[in-house]
Every structure is written in C-alpha cells, then in structure tokens.
Amino acid sequence: MADTPTAKLTFTDRLRVWFKWFLDPVGSFFNRLGMTPIMMTILGLAGNAVGAYFLARGQMTLGGWFVLLMTPIDALDGTMARLRGEPSDWGAFVDSVSDRYSELIILGGLLFHFLEIGNEMGAMLTFAAAAGSVLVSYVKARAESLRFEARGGILTRVERYLVLAPLLVVNQPLWAVGIIAVLANITALQRIALVRRQGHERMKQNRERKS
C-alpha cells in the first residue's frame, strides 16, 4: 500500500532539467577550482546576507541584484555534489537550512527597512511573507516525517525568489512582500489540504484492512 500519491515534478525540478546544459558545465568548473558543494552553499548564504544589508539601508536595486545573482547558487551546490558522486543527506540538510536562513535574512532586511521608514503596512506584509515562507517548508518537512507527500503549490521557494528578486531590482519591495505574503500562505494551505486528503485515505485503508 502506498500512503502517498506518485510525486510529480515540481517547477524547481523542471528548472533543473531545463538548465542542466548550463548547470553541469558551471558546476564542473567550480569543482575543478577545488570548491565543495558546502562552500557554494555558504557562498550563497553570504551573498544573500550582503543583499539583505543593502535592502535594510533602502538600496533596493543593489540589494535585489545580490539576491538575483545568488539564486542560481542554490542549484549549483546540488549539481556539484551530483557531478562529484558525493550527494549526501548531510549536504541536503545544510542546503535546506541555509535556504531558510537566506530567505529570512532577506525578509529581515526588508522588515528593518519598513520599520525604519515607518511603513507599517510594509512591515506587516513582510512578517506575513516570512510566516508563509516558513510554513510552506515546515508543512512539507512535517508531512514527510509522517510519510505523507506535500510538495508543490503555487509559490514554492524558487517561485518566491522569482517574484522577490526582480521586483526588488525595479524598486518595488512592497509589491514583492505583498505577493509573497498572500501566495506563500495559500501554498501552505494547499499543502495542508493535500496532507489532509492523504490522511483520510490512509485511515480508510487502515479500516479496510481491519474489516
């Protein structure tokens, strides 16, 4: 009996396939330089922290470019590990944790900026965006710990960056956090609903086995 439905390719999965022609040569180049996947992960986190610093200072375009340029780094660490034949649970764990740190650091920079200029709406939307982003990841992690599937939704992490970075580059931080605040929380609810359906199906199958 399968407790979870067959996993479908997410938008992130498709991006990795579509850009394999680019990621593999670049990943091979960094491997030849002696960099490790963990080093690449830390580089992405550091770059996003620099971007968050500029966002906190109100330099949205400059901060947005840092966020935009660091986004491909997330795909490169996994690509490098695969090319080295060294994918590991520890590496995947570090990658996931650093992704959460990066996103919260960026939103923290925006929150500081909105509070500094007295923009209460921007601050509240940033908090809601951070809450939605964390919940999207938490629902997935908690569901998988219970052997449920909880991937997908309308605004997963990659889509959040594709919304956030370009809007920051064009100096529209309020739109950026507003869209993420709404759609990230909808995504969390979508995943909760998916797990609920699987939970009911599991209970139904358990009752049928006992009857």
MORA-V473893 format. One record per residue. OMEGA is omega in whole degrees, 0 to 359 (NA if undefined). D_LAST is the distance of its C-alpha to the last C-alpha in Angstrom with 1 decimal. Layout:
BEGIN
OMEGA/D_LAST  OMEGA/D_LAST
END
This chain:
BEGIN
177/16.0  180/18.9  184/18.6  178/21.9  177/23.6  184/26.5  176/29.5  177/32.4  176/36.0  177/37.3  178/40.9  178/41.9  180/40.5  178/42.5  179/45.6  178/45.5  182/45.4  185/48.1  178/50.4  180/49.8  179/53.3  186/54.7  183/52.5  178/52.8  180/56.6  177/56.9  178/54.4  180/56.3  180/59.5  175/58.3  180/56.9  177/60.4  180/61.9  177/60.0  178/57.7  177/54.2  179/51.0  177/50.9  179/54.6  177/53.7  180/50.9  177/53.4  178/56.0  179/53.7  180/53.0  179/56.7  178/57.7  177/55.3  176/56.7  177/60.2  180/59.0  178/57.6  180/61.0  177/62.8  180/60.2  179/60.9  180/64.6  179/64.0  190/64.8  183/61.9  179/63.1  178/63.9  179/60.6  178/58.7  176/60.3  180/59.2  181/55.6  182/55.9  180/57.4  184/54.9  180/51.9  180/52.1  181/52.4  180/48.6  185/48.0  183/50.8  177/49.4  178/46.2  180/48.4  179/50.8  180/48.0  181/46.6  178/50.1  184/50.9  185/47.7  176/46.9  183/43.8  177/42.2  179/39.6  179/42.5  179/44.4  178/41.5  180/41.0  180/44.7  181/44.8  181/42.0  180/43.6  176/47.0  179/45.7  178/44.6  182/47.9  183/49.9  181/48.2  177/48.6  178/52.2  179/53.1  175/51.6  176/53.3  178/56.6  179/56.1  178/55.1  180/58.3  182/60.4  177/59.0  181/59.6  182/63.1  178/64.2  179/62.5  184/60.1  179/57.3  179/55.3  180/55.4  181/54.3  178/51.3  178/50.2  177/50.6  179/48.4  178/45.8  179/46.0  180/45.6  180/42.6  180/40.9  179/41.8  182/40.4  178/37.2  180/36.6  183/36.8  180/34.9  179/31.9  182/31.8  181/32.3  179/29.7  181/27.1  177/27.8  178/27.5  178/23.9  170/23.4  176/23.7  182/26.4  178/29.1  173/32.1  187/34.5  188/35.6  182/39.0  175/41.0  189/40.0  181/42.6  178/44.8  178/45.0  178/46.0  179/48.9  172/49.8  189/50.2  189/51.8  180/54.4  180/56.1  174/56.3  180/57.8  179/60.3  173/61.5  176/61.7  184/58.9  181/56.9  176/55.8  182/54.2  182/52.5  179/50.9  179/50.1  180/48.2  180/46.3  182/45.6  189/43.9  177/42.2  179/41.0  174/39.2  179/37.7  177/36.5  179/34.9  176/33.1  181/32.0  176/30.4  179/28.7  179/27.3  179/26.1  178/24.3  179/22.8  179/21.3  178/20.0  178/18.5  179/16.6  179/15.4  179/14.4  178/12.4  180/10.7  178/10.0  178/8.8  180/6.2  179/5.2  182/5.6  184/3.8  NA/0.0
END
